[in-house]
């Protein structure tokens, strides 16, 4: 994948870690000596943000000798990024690059795990991580999700229509929404209209109203399969998304309900990927 974040963002990440130079390297007088840094997977990993890590190292003055593109699923012990330069350049870029690689690759790897487990039982299901990503790193979070084999649920509020009960309380309820359906179709004819519901009755009502996607929140798997059948009996074209508490541990169970989409946030939270960074003199 190509670079996801701007040069300004890279420089902001660099400044967080090296705002006034590297005091230790300066004091030891080793900054001008040549060396290399080698990044290696310590566990099976979908590597992500390799282009951004390389960009940071380049900005500090290092030269990239090897780079595996983001999205590669690598076994443990695989070298995927290597750079050469002065000790000053390598030490300045070391930690900020490693932090970025570990966090973003962690998201990509968790996403891949969920995608694989869900599609083992439902090959057509879509995995759609939400917009609960780390503030300030949204573009990289989206990149990680795509590297893991999924697509984002929503990029933001501007490009999709998702109606929550928090909207309906101002609108006046489902009847008022039904009354506005012709207007909504006319205003955004190319968009799917999605509504989140919390029970079977709400799902059936939404299907009768002609919504395109019904997102069911926090309903147990034991009830979802029956709900999916009833909704499709009302409207065979409707898509059912399920959300709330979906993780790698239960993704297959949710996928087996017959749902079309798994909406989840768990990919953004958890253990970072274990990546080694070895620095050697030349």
N, C-alpha and C positions, 0 to 999 in steps of 0.2 A: 504494500500500500504506500501511497505517496505521503508526504509530510502533512500531518493533520493540523498542526498548530503554527501560529505565526512566528516570525523571527522575534517579535517583541515578547511573546510568551516564553520562548526559549531563554531570552536574555533575563526575563523576570525570574525564571527558575534558577538561573546561574547566580543572579544577584542575591537570592535568598541564602545561598550557601557560601558564597565568596564575595561579601559586600565590600571588603577592603583589602583583598589579597589573601595569600596563604602564609600566615605568620610562621608556622612551623617549618615549611620548606625554605622560606627566606632565611630564617635563623640558622638552619643547618648548612646553608650555602650549596645546596644540591640542585637548585632549580634549572641550571643549564645542562645537566647531564641527560643523556638519551636513555629512553626506556620504552616499554610497551605495556599495554593493559589488555587482558584477555578475559572476555566474559563467557561463562560456561553454564549450561543448565545442570542443576544438581538433582532434578527429578523430571519426569515427563512434563513438558511445558509447551503451551502455545505462546511463542514469543511475540511480543507486541511492543511498539514504541522504539524499535531498533533504529529507525530512521531519525527519530527525535534525539535519542541518546547519541547517535553519531553526529548529529548537528551540534549538540552541546560540546562534544569533544573537539570538533572542528573549530568552533568559535573560540575555544581556549587555546587553539594552535596545534592540535594533534592532527595526524593524517590517518585516515581510515584504510586499513589493509584488508579487512574482510567484514562483510555485513550480510547476514541472512535477513531477507525481507520479513516484515511483520506478517503474521498469519501462519508461519510454518509450525507444525506440531513436531517437536523434537524430543528424542529420548534423553535420558540423563547422560551427562558426560559429553554433550555436544558443544563445541565452540561455535558461537554464532555472531560474535562481534569482536574485532581486534583493531587496536589503534596504536600508532607509534608517535613519539614526540618527546619533548623535554619533560623532565620530572615535574616541572612547574605546571605544564599543560595537563599532564596525566593526573596529578594529584588534585588539581582544581576541578577536573571533570569527573573524577572517580565516583564520589558519593552521590552527587546529584543525578548522574546517569544511572547508577545502580538502583537508587530509590525509584526512579521513574520506571525502569525496566521491571522491577519486582512487583510494584503495585499494578501497573497496567497489564503485564503478562498474567498476573493473578486473576484479573477480571476476564481476560480472554480464555484462560484455562478453565475457570469455573463455568463459563458460558459453553465451552465445547463439551464439557462433561454432561451438562444438562441437556444440550441438544442431542448428544449421542444416546443418552438413556431414554429420553422421550421418544425419539424416532425409532428406537428398537421395537416399540409397541404400536406406534402410529407414525408411519413414514411421512405423512402429509402435514403433520402438525407444525405450526409456526411458533417459534420462541421469540418473545417480544419483551426484552428488558425495559423497565420504565425509565423515567427521567430523574430518578433518585440517585444520580451520580454525585461524585465529589464536587462541591462548588469550585468553579474555576478550572476544572479539568474535563468539562463536558465533551469537548471534541475528541479528546483521547479516550474517554470512556466509550463513546460511540464507535471509535476505531476498534477498541478492544472487543466490543460486542460483535462487530462484523467479522473480525478475525476469528472469533469463536464459533462462527457459523449462524449467528442470529441477526435480526434486524431490530432497530429501536422501536419501541411501542409508539412513542411520540417524540418528535424533535423539540417540541415546545408548544405553546398555546396558540401560535399564529397559523399553523398549517394543518390543523386537524380539528374535528368536532367530536368532543367527548362530553356527554351530559351526565353530571352527577346529581345526586339528591340535593346537594348544596345549590345547584342551579334551580331545581324544581321548586324549592321553598320560596324563591323570589318570583318564579314564573307563575306559581299558583297550582302546581301539581301536574300529573300526567295528562289530564284532560286538556289543559291549556297547551301542553306540548303537541298533542294530537291535532289540535286546532291550528297549530303553526307549521305542520309538516309540509304543506304545499309551498309555503313561503320559504322554508329551509331548503327544499329541493330546488327551488328556483334560484336562490341566492348562491348556493354552492353545488351546482349540478354534477361536478366531477368528484365530489368527496363522499366517502362513506359516512353515515351518521351512526354514531355509537352512543350507547347509554349504559351506565352501570346500574345494576340492580342487586338486591340483597336476598331475594327469595324467589321461589318458583312462581308465585303469583305475579310478581313484578316482571319476571322474564316472559311469561305468557302474554301479559298485557303489552309489553314492548314489542313482541313479535306480531301481535294483532295490529299494533299501530304502524308497522312497516319499517321499523328501525333496521339498519343493515347489519349491525354487530351488537350483540347483547353481551355485556361483560358482567359476569357473575362474581361477586366478591365474597370471599371467606365462607363458601359453602363446602361442607365435607364431601369427599369423593363418593361416599356411599349414596348421596342424594343427587350428585351431578349427572350421572348417566341417565336417570329417569327424567331429569329436567331437560337434558339435551333432546331426548326423544319427544317430549311434549312440545317443546319449542319448534322443532322441525315439522311436527304434525300440523302446526298452525301455519308455518311459513318455511317451506323446504329450502329457500334461498338464504335464510338468515345464517350468520356465522356466530358461533358461541366462543367467547373468550372467558377463561377462568383466571382469577387473580386472588392473591392473599395467601401468604405463607408457603409458596412453592419453592422448593430447594432441590438440590441434586438427590436428596434422599427420597423424595416423593414425586419427582417429576414424571416418572414412568406411570405411577398410579393415576395421576391427573390426566396424562395423555390417553390412558386406556378408557376414559369416560366417553370418548368420542368428541371431545371439544376440538375446536379448530385452532385455537391460539392459547398459549400459556403466557400470561402477563406476570412478570416477577421483578423483584429488586435484589434478590439474594446474591446475584453475580457481583454486585458492587461491594459486598461486605464479606470479609473472611481473610484467610491466611494469604499473605503475599507469596508469589512464586519464590522458590529458593534458587537464587542465581549466584554463582561465584564470580568474583573479580580478582584476578591475579595480576600483580604488577611486577615486572622484571626489568632489570637493567639491560641495556644493549652495549 
